Amino acid sequence: MSSEKIDVRYVAKLARLALTDDEVARFGAQLGDLLEHVNALAKLDVSQVDATAQVVESRNVERDDIVRPSLDRETVLNEAPQRQGGFFRVPRIIAE
């Protein structure tokens, strides 16, 4: 797939990026280069390579869930800059 088939402006809009005309041209060329590498990888014979989900073994590290004494809820909420009922009030970070 060539970069001409991908609408760079549309992808930027989905990512909520405002791009200049120069950036659209530059990123379109970079995307074309990237797709060339992907196509080269797609041509490799991997029939003899075992399927793997992880190259390096991973495992969860867990600890026992032990109830311990903690701060009183009201004490903590009284120290908060803002609160709403029994919760911390924080600024909205995602606009509608």
N, C-alpha and C positions, 0 to 999 in steps of 0.2 A: 504494500500500500504506500503510495507516494504522499508527500506532504500536501500536494495539490488537492488530494481528495479529502483532506481534513481541513475544516473551517477553523482556522486558528482563532479568529475573533469569537466564534461561538464557544469554543473550549475555554477561552479566557473569560467569557461572560459566565459560564457555569462555575468557574473558579473564583468569580467575583474579582477579576483583575482588570484594571483599566490599562490597556496597552496603546502605545503610540504606533503610528504607521511603521516607523523604523523597527520597533520591537516586534511587531507582527511579522515583518519580513525576516528579521534575524531569527526569531523563534521558529518560524516556518522552515527555514533552512536547517536549523538544528534538529527539528523534529524529523525532517527528511533523512538526515544523517543517522539519527537514532533508529529509524525504521529500516534503513539499509543494514545496520548491525543485526537487528532482530531477524531480518530475512536471511542473513548469512548464518545465523545460529539455527534457524529453522531447517536449513539444508544439511546440517550435520547428521551423521548416522549415529543415533543413540540407542539402537536396538539391543546392543550388548550392555547397556548401562542399567543397573538395577534402579528401580523406582525408589525414591526416598522422600520422606516428608521433611526430615531434618538432616542436615549434613553432619551436625554435631549433636550427639545425644542430649536431649534436654529432659529435665524432670522438675516437678514442683518441689520446692522446699517448704515444708510445713512445720508448724510448731503447735503444741497443745494450746487449745483455747482455754485459758485459765482466767476466771473472774478475779479481778483485783480491785482494791479501793481506788476510786477516782474522785475528781473534784465534783462538788455539788452543782447540779444543773443551774440553779438560780444564781449561784455565785459567778459562774462562768458567763451566763447571759447578762448579768448586771455589768460586767466588764466590757461587753461588746459595744462598738461604736453605735450600732443601730440594731434594734431587735424588733421582731414582729411576732407578738404572742410568745410562744415557746421556742422560737427559731431565730437564728442570725439573719439579719437583712443585709443583703449584698447588692452591689450595683448590677444591673442587667448587662450582660456582655454580648448577647446575641440580639440584634435588632430584628424586628418583624419585617 
